[in-house]
Amino acid sequence: MIGINTAIKTEGQSSYGSVGIGFAIPSNLAVDVADSIIKKGHYERPRIGIIMGQLNPVQANKVLGRNSGVFVATVFKDSPASRADIREGDILVKVDGEPVYTMRDVQRAIIKHKINEPVQLVIIRGGEEKAVMVLTNRLSDIL
């Protein structure tokens, strides 16, 4: 993977060297952001209006039969997720047909969409799997 460094972990404020941990954004995201800024003068990141949480391995195994999973911790009022009847406690299983295991998986899947574009989610609620269509919008449209 190729990316653009955003931060590098050092030993402290007076340290001048890296401890070998760096944080980066993927290069394809950087290209998308740059293209948007050139064309529109700003970047609009798609959102569905939720805060997620990571299931611990015990919870994930119990519900999903695997070691990881993502649940909906908060649904913003009047957000695309609330309009699509996404609820706190729902477990996200797939985005656009692809399994999701981490919050980052969900974020990466949603960021591929444009504003007002549909995202297909598969959730588990009350032990039942359910497909839900959610339209993205801008962060400023949610808050």
Residue pairs with C-beta under 8 A, 6 or more apart in sequence:
1 26
2 26
2 27
3 24
3 25
3 26
3 27
3 30
4 24
4 25
4 27
4 30
5 22
5 23
5 24
6 23
6 24
6 25
7 22
7 23
8 18
8 21
8 22
8 23
9 18
9 19
9 20
9 21
9 22
9 23
10 16
10 17
10 18
10 19
11 17
11 19
29 111
32 43
33 43
36 42
36 43
36 44
37 43
44 115
44 138
45 111
45 138
45 139
46 110
46 111
46 113
46 114
46 115
46 117
46 136
46 137
46 138
47 79
47 80
47 110
47 136
47 137
47 138
47 139
47 141
47 142
48 79
48 80
48 81
48 84
48 86
48 110
48 119
48 134
48 136
48 137
49 75
49 76
49 79
49 80
49 81
49 82
49 137
49 142
50 72
50 73
50 74
50 75
50 76
50 79
50 81
50 86
51 72
51 73
51 74
51 76
52 70
52 71
52 72
52 73
52 92
52 103
52 106
53 70
53 71
53 72
53 73
53 103
54 68
54 69
54 70
54 71
54 102
54 103
55 63
55 64
55 68
55 69
55 70
55 71
55 91
57 67
57 68
59 69
60 66
60 67
60 68
60 69
61 67
63 69
63 91
63 124
64 91
64 93
64 124
66 101
68 101
68 102
69 91
69 92
69 93
69 101
70 91
70 92
70 100
70 101
70 102
70 103
70 105
70 106
71 89
71 90
71 91
71 92
72 81
72 86
72 87
72 88
72 89
72 90
72 91
72 92
72 123
73 88
74 88
75 81
75 82
75 86
75 87
75 88
76 82
76 142
76 143
78 142
79 137
79 142
80 134
80 135
80 136
80 137
80 142
81 134
83 134
83 135
84 121
84 132
84 133
84 134
84 135
85 132
86 121
86 123
86 132
86 134
87 125
89 125
90 123
90 124
90 125
91 123
91 124
91 125
92 100
92 106
92 121
92 122
92 123
93 99
93 100
93 122
93 123
93 124
93 129
94 100
94 120
94 121
94 122
95 105
95 106
95 109
95 110
95 119
95 120
95 121
95 122
96 109
96 112
96 119
96 120
97 120
98 105
98 109
99 105
100 106
100 109
109 119
110 119
110 136
113 119
113 136
114 136
115 136
115 137
115 138
116 135
116 136
116 137
117 135
117 136
118 133
118 134
118 135
118 136
119 133
119 134
119 135
119 136
120 131
120 132
120 133
121 131
121 132
121 133
121 134
122 129
122 130
122 131
122 132
123 129
123 130
123 132
124 130
